Amino acid sequence: MMANTPTTVQARSMFYGWIIVFAVFCIAGTAAGLIYAFSVFFDAISQEFDATRAQVSLIFSGAECIWFLSGFLGGFLADRLGPTRIVLFGAVLMAGGLFCASQSQTITGIVLSYAVGVGIGGGFIYIPSISLVPCWFKRRRGFATGIALCGVGLGTFAMPLLGEALLVPLGWDGAHVLFAIIALGVCGGVSFFLVPRPEAMGLNPDGDPVSSTLARGQPVSGVSLSEALRHRAFWHFYFASLFTAAVIFTTYVHLVPFAIDNGNDRASSVGLIGTVGIASIAGRFLFGGLSDRIGSRRTISLMSAGMALGVAWWLLTAPTLGSLYVYALVFGAFYGGYISTLPVLAMTFFGGRQLSTIIGALYTSWGAGALIGPTMTGVLFDATNTYSAGLLASIAFLLMASLICLLVRDPAVPY
């Protein structure tokens, strides 16, 4: 009789939360890697369409802006319809956007293809998937989320290298066709493994055994979106995220062109983006569990301050390849710790009741940051022929973000 109890069954099988971690690793890593590979195609698109840096930056910035704005809708729908349907639909949209971009004859066509397909599709993929892991864990929430989001770092490393390898034989347009196939195959296929929370399978967070059958329909603790929006902490984190995202996306768009402008060879310069990705994986391992020890709010503040130090290095040191690789390592490590902590922060303050919706609302700040940061830096470069003003603004943004998080009080009873 004991062999048939939920406790025994759960103890003898692998906790499904780790399947969720692996699924999110694959989905988020593929989606993020595909859009962050855009810097590889920056010069090719600029030359083919005789476009300015501000115009080409708008392709990425516009898509990222819509990515995180549409992520709010994706999270809202995932809380109601389940993550599988929404992530699968997002994969179809992203694949369609990448394919349409490859067929575009104007810079405007590429902007629109990225905005509608990659932007909306990415939002429907990313937010519903990354919102799952914090619901499946409590004691090891930071660690598990960090592992899952290591996929973003791996994708950021692998996809630019793949794009660079495809650029000469296939061109930027042919590479986009292959990217469309990858988006649909990986994100769409793995979406069928997603389950919203352990209660849906009669399980407890962290794989803790249950003493009796857990009701699948039991209420989930946490606040609603409307309640979260009335919480002062939400708006502190919102604007801190906006400032931080502006700098993160500035790095992804402008680091490679900056390196090439200063006489560094193209292959080594493209490798900078991959180094940011690899360093972010290390950062997730190094800092992913830090929130389990000192709290997610303090961790997120520390990550923003660390990124500010990295940008100061970029601004003040000679633009040699070695110096820029130091920047990529330092910035990438703190960036990795940041993005693995942000979903944990949302779960800690607001609970799992409408977590996908709340994270989606919080991440709309990243949409604004993606539009502001790279575009502003591109405009400043076009006006002054230097990145100095843009980098100074980036340092100021990150220091403000760090300070804002320090001003928030931790919840009396974290979820």
C-alpha positions as CSV (number, residue, x, y, z in Angstrom):
1,M,0.0,0.0,0.0
2,M,2.9,2.4,0.8
3,A,4.2,2.0,-2.8
4,N,1.1,3.8,-4.2
5,T,1.2,6.9,-2.0
6,P,2.0,10.3,-3.5
7,T,4.9,10.6,-1.1
8,T,6.6,7.4,-2.3
9,V,6.0,8.1,-5.9
10,Q,7.4,11.6,-5.7
11,A,10.5,10.4,-3.8
12,R,11.3,7.7,-6.3
13,S,11.0,9.9,-9.5
14,M,12.9,12.9,-10.6
15,F,11.3,16.2,-9.5
16,Y,9.5,17.6,-12.6
17,G,10.8,21.1,-11.7
18,W,14.2,20.1,-13.1
19,I,12.5,19.3,-16.4
20,I,11.0,22.8,-16.3
21,V,14.5,24.2,-15.7
22,F,15.9,22.3,-18.8
23,A,12.9,23.3,-21.0
24,V,13.3,27.0,-20.0
25,F,17.1,26.7,-20.6
26,C,16.4,25.6,-24.2
27,I,13.5,28.0,-25.0
28,A,14.8,31.2,-23.4
29,G,18.4,30.5,-24.7
30,T,17.3,30.0,-28.3
31,A,14.9,33.0,-28.4
32,A,17.4,35.4,-26.7
33,G,20.4,34.1,-28.7
34,L,18.6,34.6,-32.0
35,I,17.9,38.3,-31.4
36,Y,21.2,39.0,-29.7
37,A,23.0,37.6,-32.8
38,F,21.7,40.7,-34.6
39,S,25.0,42.6,-34.0
40,V,26.7,40.1,-36.4
41,F,24.5,41.4,-39.2
42,F,24.8,45.1,-38.3
43,D,27.4,46.1,-40.9
44,A,26.0,43.9,-43.7
45,I,22.5,45.4,-43.3
46,S,23.9,48.9,-43.0
47,Q,26.0,48.5,-46.2
48,E,23.3,46.8,-48.3
49,F,20.7,49.4,-47.5
50,D,23.0,52.4,-47.0
51,A,21.6,53.0,-43.6
52,T,22.9,55.0,-40.6
53,R,23.8,53.4,-37.3
54,A,20.7,55.0,-35.7
55,Q,18.5,53.4,-38.4
56,V,20.1,49.9,-38.1
57,S,20.0,50.2,-34.3
58,L,16.2,50.8,-34.6
59,I,15.8,47.3,-36.0
60,F,17.0,45.7,-32.8
61,S,15.7,48.4,-30.4
62,G,12.2,48.4,-31.9
63,A,12.1,44.6,-31.8
64,E,13.3,44.5,-28.2
65,C,10.9,47.2,-27.2
66,I,7.9,45.3,-28.6
67,W,9.4,42.0,-27.2
68,F,9.0,43.2,-23.6
69,L,5.8,45.2,-24.2
70,S,4.1,42.2,-25.7
71,G,5.6,40.0,-23.0
72,F,3.0,41.6,-20.7
73,L,0.2,40.2,-22.9
74,G,2.0,36.9,-23.2
75,G,2.3,36.6,-19.5
76,F,-1.4,37.5,-19.0
77,L,-2.5,34.9,-21.5
78,A,-0.1,32.2,-20.1
79,D,-1.7,32.7,-16.6
80,R,-5.1,31.9,-18.2
81,L,-4.4,29.5,-21.1
82,G,-1.2,27.9,-19.9
83,P,2.3,28.4,-21.2
84,T,2.5,25.8,-23.9
85,R,-0.1,27.4,-26.2
86,I,1.4,30.9,-25.8
87,V,5.1,29.8,-26.2
88,L,4.2,27.7,-29.3
89,F,2.3,30.6,-30.9
90,G,5.3,32.9,-30.1
91,A,7.6,30.4,-31.8
92,V,5.5,30.6,-35.0
93,L,5.5,34.4,-34.9
94,M,9.3,34.6,-34.3
95,A,10.0,32.2,-37.2
96,G,7.7,34.2,-39.5
97,G,9.4,37.5,-38.5
98,L,12.9,36.2,-39.2
99,F,11.8,34.7,-42.6
100,C,10.0,37.9,-43.6
101,A,13.1,40.0,-42.7
102,S,15.2,37.8,-45.0
103,Q,12.9,38.7,-47.9
104,S,12.6,42.4,-47.2
105,Q,13.9,44.8,-49.8
106,T,14.0,47.9,-47.6
107,I,15.3,48.8,-44.2
108,T,11.7,49.7,-43.2
109,G,10.6,46.1,-44.1
110,I,13.3,44.7,-41.9
111,V,12.2,47.0,-39.0
112,L,8.6,45.9,-39.4
113,S,9.5,42.2,-39.7
114,Y,11.5,42.3,-36.6
115,A,9.0,44.4,-34.7
116,V,5.9,42.3,-35.5
117,G,7.4,38.8,-35.7
118,V,10.6,38.7,-33.6
119,G,9.2,41.3,-31.1
120,I,5.8,39.9,-30.4
121,G,6.9,36.3,-30.9
122,G,9.8,36.8,-28.5
123,G,7.6,38.3,-25.9
124,F,5.2,35.4,-26.1
125,I,8.1,33.0,-25.7
126,Y,10.3,34.6,-23.1
127,I,8.1,36.0,-20.4
128,P,5.8,32.9,-20.1
129,S,8.8,30.6,-19.9
130,I,11.1,32.4,-17.5
131,S,8.1,33.0,-15.1
132,L,7.7,29.2,-14.5
133,V,10.9,28.3,-12.6
134,P,10.3,30.5,-9.5
135,C,7.0,28.8,-9.1
136,W,8.5,25.3,-9.0
137,F,11.1,26.2,-6.3
138,K,11.3,28.0,-3.0
139,R,14.5,27.1,-1.0
140,R,16.6,26.8,-4.2
141,R,14.7,29.4,-6.2
142,G,17.7,31.6,-7.0
143,F,19.9,28.6,-7.9
144,A,17.3,26.9,-10.1
145,T,16.4,30.2,-11.9
146,G,20.0,30.9,-12.5
147,I,20.6,27.5,-14.1
148,A,17.5,27.9,-16.3
149,L,18.7,31.3,-17.5
150,C,22.1,30.0,-18.2
151,G,20.5,29.1,-21.5
152,V,20.3,32.8,-22.4
153,G,24.1,33.0,-21.9
154,L,24.8,29.9,-24.0
155,G,22.5,31.2,-26.7
156,T,24.1,34.6,-26.6
157,F,27.5,32.9,-27.1
158,A,26.5,30.3,-29.7
159,M,24.1,32.2,-32.0
160,P,26.4,35.1,-32.9
161,L,29.1,32.5,-33.8
162,L,26.6,30.6,-35.9
163,G,25.5,33.8,-37.5
164,E,29.1,34.8,-38.3
165,A,29.8,31.4,-39.8
166,L,26.7,31.6,-42.0
167,L,27.2,35.3,-43.1
168,V,29.7,34.6,-45.9
169,P,28.2,31.5,-47.5
170,L,24.5,32.4,-47.0
171,G,24.5,36.2,-46.5
172,W,22.5,37.9,-43.7
173,D,19.3,37.0,-45.4
174,G,20.1,33.3,-45.8
175,A,21.2,33.1,-42.2
176,H,17.8,34.5,-41.1
177,V,16.0,31.7,-43.0
178,L,18.0,29.1,-41.0
179,F,17.4,31.1,-37.8
180,A,13.6,30.9,-38.5
181,I,13.8,27.1,-38.7
182,I,15.7,27.0,-35.4
183,A,13.2,29.2,-33.6
184,L,10.2,27.1,-34.7
185,G,12.0,23.7,-34.0
186,V,13.4,24.4,-30.6
187,C,11.0,26.9,-29.0
188,G,8.0,25.3,-30.5
189,G,9.0,21.7,-29.8
190,V,10.1,22.2,-26.2
191,S,7.0,24.2,-25.3
192,F,5.0,20.9,-24.9
193,F,7.0,20.2,-21.7
194,L,5.9,23.3,-19.9
195,V,3.6,23.0,-16.9
196,P,2.6,26.2,-15.0
197,R,3.3,25.2,-11.4
198,P,3.8,22.0,-9.3
199,E,0.3,22.1,-7.9
200,A,-1.0,21.3,-11.4
201,M,0.8,17.9,-11.0
202,G,-0.1,17.4,-7.3
203,L,3.5,18.3,-6.2
204,N,5.1,20.7,-3.8
205,P,7.9,23.2,-4.6
206,D,11.4,21.9,-4.5
207,G,10.1,18.4,-4.8
208,D,9.2,18.2,-1.1
209,P,7.1,15.1,-0.4
210,V,3.4,15.5,0.3
211,S,1.7,13.8,3.2
212,S,-1.6,13.4,1.4
213,T,-2.9,14.0,-2.1
214,L,-2.4,17.6,-3.0
215,A,-5.5,19.2,-4.5
216,R,-4.7,20.3,-8.0
217,G,-7.1,23.3,-7.8
218,Q,-5.9,24.7,-4.5
219,P,-5.4,28.5,-4.5
220,V,-1.9,29.8,-5.3
221,S,-0.5,32.4,-2.8
222,G,0.4,35.9,-4.1
223,V,-1.2,39.2,-5.2
224,S,-3.0,40.1,-8.4
225,L,-1.6,42.5,-11.0
226,S,-3.8,45.4,-9.8
227,E,-2.5,44.8,-6.2
228,A,1.1,44.7,-7.4
229,L,0.6,48.0,-9.3
230,R,-0.4,49.7,-6.1
231,H,2.8,48.5,-4.4
232,R,5.5,51.1,-4.2
233,A,8.2,48.4,-4.7
234,F,6.8,47.5,-8.1
235,W,7.5,51.0,-9.5
236,H,10.9,51.1,-7.9
237,F,11.9,47.9,-9.6
238,Y,10.2,49.1,-12.8
239,F,12.3,52.2,-13.3
240,A,15.5,50.4,-12.0
241,S,14.9,47.8,-14.7
242,L,14.3,50.4,-17.4
243,F,17.7,52.1,-16.6
244,T,19.5,48.8,-16.5
245,A,18.0,47.4,-19.7
246,A,18.9,50.6,-21.6
247,V,22.6,49.8,-20.9
248,I,22.4,46.1,-21.5
249,F,21.0,46.6,-25.0
250,T,23.4,49.4,-25.7
251,T,26.2,46.8,-25.2
252,Y,24.6,44.2,-27.4
253,V,24.1,46.7,-30.3
254,H,27.2,48.9,-30.1
255,L,30.1,47.0,-28.6
256,V,31.0,45.2,-31.8
257,P,30.8,48.3,-34.1
258,F,32.9,50.2,-31.4
259,A,35.6,47.5,-31.5
260,I,35.8,47.4,-35.3
261,D,35.9,51.3,-35.5
262,N,39.0,51.2,-33.3
263,G,41.0,48.9,-35.6
264,N,40.2,45.5,-34.1
265,D,39.6,42.6,-36.6
266,R,36.0,41.6,-37.3
267,A,36.2,38.0,-36.1
268,S,37.7,39.0,-32.7
269,S,35.2,41.8,-32.3
270,V,32.2,39.6,-33.0
271,G,33.6,37.3,-30.3
272,L,33.0,40.0,-27.7
273,I,29.2,39.3,-27.8
274,G,29.9,35.6,-27.3
275,T,32.2,36.4,-24.4
276,V,29.4,38.4,-22.8
277,G,27.2,35.3,-23.1
278,I,29.8,33.0,-21.6
279,A,30.6,35.4,-18.8
280,S,26.9,35.7,-18.1
281,I,26.7,31.9,-17.6
282,A,29.5,32.2,-15.0
283,G,27.6,35.1,-13.5
284,R,24.5,32.9,-13.1
285,F,26.5,30.2,-11.3
286,L,28.4,32.8,-9.2
287,F,25.5,35.1,-8.3
288,G,22.4,32.9,-9.1
289,G,22.3,31.5,-5.6
290,L,23.4,34.8,-3.9
291,S,19.7,35.9,-3.6
292,D,19.1,32.7,-1.6
293,R,21.6,34.1,1.0
294,I,21.4,37.9,1.0
295,G,18.0,38.5,-0.6
296,S,17.0,39.2,-4.2
297,R,16.7,43.0,-3.7
298,R,20.3,43.4,-2.4
299,T,21.6,41.1,-5.1
300,I,19.9,43.0,-7.9
301,S,21.3,46.3,-6.6
302,L,24.8,44.8,-6.5
303,M,24.5,43.6,-10.0
304,S,23.6,47.0,-11.4
305,A,26.5,48.6,-9.5
306,G,28.9,46.0,-10.9
307,M,27.7,46.7,-14.5
308,A,28.4,50.4,-13.9
309,L,32.0,49.6,-13.0
310,G,32.3,47.6,-16.2
311,V,31.0,50.5,-18.4
312,A,33.4,52.8,-16.6
313,W,36.2,50.5,-17.7
314,W,34.9,50.6,-21.3
315,L,34.9,54.4,-21.2
316,L,38.3,55.0,-19.5
317,T,40.6,52.4,-20.9
318,A,42.3,52.2,-24.3
319,P,40.0,50.5,-26.9
320,T,42.3,47.5,-27.4
321,L,40.9,44.1,-28.0
322,G,42.2,42.9,-24.6
323,S,40.6,45.8,-22.7
324,L,37.3,45.2,-24.5
325,Y,37.4,41.5,-23.6
326,V,37.9,42.4,-19.9
327,Y,34.8,44.6,-20.2
328,A,32.8,41.7,-21.8
329,L,33.8,39.4,-19.0
330,V,33.0,41.8,-16.2
331,F,29.8,43.2,-17.6
332,G,28.6,39.7,-18.7
333,A,29.1,38.2,-15.2
334,F,27.1,40.9,-13.5
335,Y,24.5,41.0,-16.3
336,G,24.0,37.2,-15.9
337,G,23.5,37.6,-12.2
338,Y,21.0,40.4,-12.8
339,I,18.7,38.6,-15.2
340,S,18.7,35.4,-13.1
341,T,17.7,37.4,-10.0
342,L,14.9,39.5,-11.5
343,P,12.2,36.8,-11.8
344,V,13.2,35.7,-8.2
345,L,12.7,39.2,-7.1
346,A,9.2,39.3,-8.5
347,M,8.2,36.0,-7.0
348,T,9.6,37.0,-3.6
349,F,7.6,40.3,-3.4
350,F,4.4,39.3,-5.3
351,G,4.0,35.5,-5.2
352,G,2.9,33.1,-7.8
353,R,-0.8,33.9,-8.2
354,Q,-0.4,36.0,-11.3
355,L,3.4,35.8,-11.6
356,S,3.6,35.6,-15.4
357,T,1.4,38.7,-15.7
358,I,3.3,40.6,-13.1
359,I,6.7,39.7,-14.6
360,G,5.3,40.7,-18.0
361,A,4.2,44.1,-16.7
362,L,7.6,44.6,-15.0
363,Y,9.5,43.7,-18.2
364,T,7.7,46.3,-20.2
365,S,10.3,48.6,-18.7
366,W,12.9,46.5,-20.7
367,G,11.0,47.4,-23.8
368,A,11.4,51.1,-23.1
369,G,15.0,50.6,-22.1
370,A,15.7,48.7,-25.4
371,L,14.3,51.5,-27.4
372,I,16.0,54.3,-25.4
373,G,19.5,52.9,-24.8
374,P,20.8,51.7,-28.2
375,T,18.9,54.4,-30.2
376,M,20.1,57.2,-27.9
377,T,23.7,56.0,-28.1
378,G,23.4,55.7,-31.9
379,V,22.1,59.2,-32.2
380,L,24.8,60.6,-30.0
381,F,27.5,58.8,-32.0
382,D,26.1,60.1,-35.3
383,A,26.2,63.6,-33.8
384,T,29.6,63.5,-32.1
385,N,31.4,60.6,-33.9
386,T,32.3,59.2,-30.4
387,Y,30.7,56.9,-27.9
388,S,31.8,58.9,-24.9
389,A,28.5,60.7,-24.2
390,G,26.5,57.5,-24.6
391,L,28.8,55.6,-22.1
392,L,28.6,58.4,-19.6
393,A,24.8,58.2,-19.7
394,S,25.0,54.4,-19.3
395,I,27.0,54.7,-16.1
396,A,24.5,57.2,-14.7
397,F,21.6,54.9,-15.6
398,L,23.1,52.0,-13.8
399,L,24.0,53.9,-10.6
400,M,20.5,55.2,-10.4
401,A,19.1,51.7,-10.8
402,S,21.3,50.4,-8.0
403,L,20.3,53.2,-5.7
404,I,16.6,52.8,-6.4
405,C,16.7,49.1,-5.4
406,L,18.4,50.0,-2.1
407,L,15.5,52.3,-1.2
408,V,13.0,49.5,-1.2
409,R,12.1,47.6,2.0
410,D,12.0,43.8,1.9
411,P,8.6,42.3,2.4
412,A,7.8,41.3,6.0
413,V,6.8,37.8,4.8
414,P,8.4,36.9,1.5
415,Y,6.5,34.5,-0.8
